[in-house]
């Protein structure tokens, strides 16, 4: 059987840690060339590039903010010139702050909303436009189960991730006209730096709450994401798939 993403060109935001690094690894293993953004750790970016290239695939990294509209337009043009196009976009990069709503500062609210919501426009629009031109593509947004259920997570984070669900569903209607799919994964709590910043009490509650009885492994989400953006998943559009280890509805 052929690889799931043989010959595809993928762009992943936040590709050096946690779920983003796992996405780069699994996508390259399944045959995709992988470009990714990162915020600060040059050493981790090099490690991700080396991992992608170890599978015989092309790797490209860019140290650029996902909210930099000019930078994302420039990066998209550069990638299209180098690779001829982009077939897959994963909107993965996000931040959170461990705040109660009553004590959330203006700056914390703005930081989370700006990074998690405004980036959807800055990153997606230039890539989506070239997908329209090539009449094919798949966009996958990594949202959160916290956007769908009343969980003890930060209000600004849940709000930003709920906005991503609306973005997914509305854009999918327009994109389907151009043979571009737009879907999302609502992730539970995975074993990442973001999860380790959560209170111990919440993590203990989580292990009891989910039927799997543990945190998810980033590669488990990446494996499913790989299928979702592959041509074997050709009839899904505008869907939000929950991957959370079997949480209580």
N, C-alpha and C positions, 0 to 999 in steps of 0.2 A: 504494500500500500504506500502511496506517495505521502510525503510530508504534508502536514496540514496547511502550511503557509509557503510552500515552495515557490520561489521567485517573487514573493511579495515584498513591498517596501513599507516598513512600519515606522511611525513617529510616536514616541512615548514621552510624556512629560514626567519629570521627577524620576529619572531612571537609575539613580545610584543607590537607593536604599529600599528596604522592605519590599512592598508589593511592586514598585517600579523596577527594582533590580531583578526581581523574579520574572516579571514580564519580559524584560530584555533577554534574559537567559532562555526562557522557554520559547519565545518567538524565534530566536536565532536557531535554536535546536530544531525547530520545526520548519526551517528553511527561509526565514525572512531576513533581509537586510534591516538593520535597526539603527535609527537615529533617536537621540534622546536629549532632553534638557536636564540641567542640574543647577543648583544654587551656589554651592561654595566648595565642596570637597573635590579638588582636582585628583587626589589619589584614588578616591572611589570611582570617579569617572573613568580613570585609566583602567581600573580593574574591570569595570563593566565593558569597556571597549575590548579589552583583551579576551574576555569571556565570549563576547559575540564573535570575534574573529577566530576564536578557537574552533568554532563550528564551520569555518570557511565562508563566513558571511561578511558583508561590508558593515562597518560601524562608523557612526558619526555622532559626535557630542558637541553641545553648545552650552556655554555658561551664560545663560540669559534668563531674565525674569519672565515668568509666564504671563505677567501683566504688561509687558513691554510690547505695545502694538506695533511700533516701528520695527523693533528687533525681530518679532515673529514674522512679519511680512518679509523682511530681508532674509531670514533663515529659510523660509519656505521657498523663496526664489532660488536660493543657493542650492537647496536640496533637489529641486526640480531640474536645475541645470546639471547637477552631478549625476542624479539617478534617473532622470526622465519623468519622475512623478512620485506621488505618495499614495499608497493603496489603503493604508490603515492608520487611523489616529486613535490614540488612547489618551484621554484626559484623566490623568492620574494624580498629578501634583496637587497637594492640599496642605493646609495647616489647621491646627486647632489650639485653643487656649483653655486651660482648666478653670473656667470662670462660672460663678453663679450669676444669673441674670441681674440680680439687684446690685451686684458689685462690679459688673462689666464696665470697663472704661470705654470712652469714645474711641480711643486708639485701638483697643483690642477688637471692638466690633468692626471698625473700619478695616483693620488688617485682615481679619478672617474673611469678611465679605469681599474685599478687594481681591485677595489671592484666590479664593475658591469660586467666586462668581464672575468677576470681571475677566478672569483668565479664560473663561469659556468663549468669550467674544474674541479676545486677542489671539488666542491659539487657533480656534476652530475656523474663523472666517477665511483667512488666506488659504488654509489647506482645503476647506470645503469648496472654495471657488475653483481650485485646480482639479478637485474630484469631479466637479460639474463638467469641466472641460473634457476630462477623459471618460466621462459617463460611467464611472464605477468608483466604488470606495466603501469603506466601512468605518464608522465612528463608534467608539465604545467609551462611555463615561463611567468612571468609578465613583459611585455615590455611596450612601451609607444607610444601614438599617435604621439609624437614628433619625433619618428623615421621614420614616414611615411609621414609627412606633414611639410611644411615650416612654422613652428610656432616660436614665439619668446622665444625659450628655449635655454639653454646652449648647445654649439656645442659639448662639450665633453660628455654630458649626452645623447644627441640625437645619437651621434656616438656609444656610448656603447649599447644603446637600439636597434639600427639598427643591431649591431653585434649579439644581442640576436635573432633577426628574422632570420638571416642567420644560426645561430646555430640550431634553431628550425627546419627549413626546411631541412637542410642537415642531421641532426641526425635522423629525422623521417624516411628517406629512409632506413637507416641502421637498425633502431630499429624495423620497421615493420616486419622484418624477424623473430624477436623473440617475436612477439605479444606484443610489447611495443609501446604505442602511445606517440607522442611528439607534443604538440600544444602550442599556446601562446595566451594571451590576450593583446591587445594593449589598455592600459588604458588611459582615458582622465584625467582630473584633479579631484581628489577626496579630500574630506575634511579630510586631514591628516596634520601632522606636516610639511611634505615636501611642501604641497600646501600653507600652511600659511606663508612659507618663501618666497613665490613669491611676486613680486611687486604688489601693490594695482591696478595699471593701468592694469596689465595683468589679474588679477582676474575679474575686471569690464568688460574687453573685453570678457572674457570667458563667463560670464553670458549672454551677448548679443549674442555671437557666437553660443552657443549650444541651440538647440530647447527646451531642458528641462529647461533652464533658471537658472540653479543653479549648484553648485558642486555636484559630486556624493557622495553617502554615502558608506564607505568601505564595509558595509555588502551587498550592492547591487552587488558589484563586486564579493564578496565571494559566494553569492548565485549562480551566473552563473558559477563561477569556480568549484563549487561543482558538478554541472551537467556535466561540461566538462570532469572531471576525473572519472565520474561514469560509470558503465557498461551500463547505458541507452544511453550513447553517444559512441557507439561501432564502428562507421564507419567514424570517423573524425581522420585524421592524417596529420601533417605538415601544419596545418591551423593557421592563425593569425586572431583572432576575435576582432573587434573593439567594445569596450564598453566605450563610451564617452559622452553619453547624447544627441546624435544626432548632431554631429558637421558638419560643412560645408565641403564638399569634394573638 
